[in-house]
Amino acid sequence: MKIKENFLLRKISDSYVVVPVGDAVVDFSGLINLNESGAFLFERLQKGADEDDLVNALLGEYDVTEEIARADVRGFIKKAREADVLE
């Protein structure tokens, strides 16, 4: 999985937002607000990562169980697909 190239992650003050650029501006209006762990996952998806890569990254960075990490990753992927930011 990979984030479409016309979506960029930006940190503004203490917040993370995903902004559309280029052609994506026409089809996508608004911004996506992310928390720190959402931004962490988004950055890995920009480089191309599968579900297991994301779960392992969360396990290495945060003190969570694999069950919680996998549920969080699946929820994040679902929302990213709904927002149509994944290739």
N, C-alpha and C positions, 0 to 999 in steps of 0.2 A: 504494500500500500504506500501511496505517496500523496502528499498535499499537492494540489494543482499549483502550477508555478505563478499564477496571478493572485495568490493570497500570501500576505506577509505578516509575520508576527512582530509587533512593536511593544516595547515597554514604555508606558507613560506614567510617570511618577511611581506609584506602587501597584499599578494595574497592568495587565497584559491584554492587548487587543489584536484581533486579526482584521486586517484591512484588505479590501479588494483593490487591485491595480489593473491598469490596462483594460482589456476587454471585459474583465470580470466586473468592472464598475457598472456596466450597462445592465448586467443580469442580476447583480447582487447589490441590494441597497442596505446600508447599515454597517455595523461592526459586530464582531463576536468578542465578547468579554470572556477571558479565561482566568482561572486561578493559577497559582504557581505550578501545581501538578499538571494542570491542563496545558500550560505553556511548555512544560517539560516533555509531555507526550507529543505536542505539536512539533517541537523542534526535531524530535526523532523521526516523525512522519515526513518532515521536509526532506530528510535524507533517504527515505525509503526504509520502512520497517514493517515486519509482520506482527501479528498479535503476540507471539511468544517473545519477540525482541522487546516489545513494549512492556510486557509483564516482567521480564528479567530486569529491564532498566528500572522499573518502579521498585522491585525487590532490592536492588542494589542501592537505591537512593533514599528510600523511605522505610520506616519500620512498620511493615504491613505483612499480613499473611499472603500466600500465593492466591488463595481463594478471593480475598478482598481485592488484590491487585488485578486479577483476571476479570472480576466483575466490573471494576472501575475502567479498565481498558475497553471492555466490550461496550460499556455505556458511552465512553468517549467516542469510539469508532461509530457507534450508531448515530450519535448527534452530529458527527462530522459528515457522515453520509447524508443525513437529513438536510444539512446546510449546503450540501453539494460542493464541498471543498476537497474531496478526495478524487484522485484520478480513477 
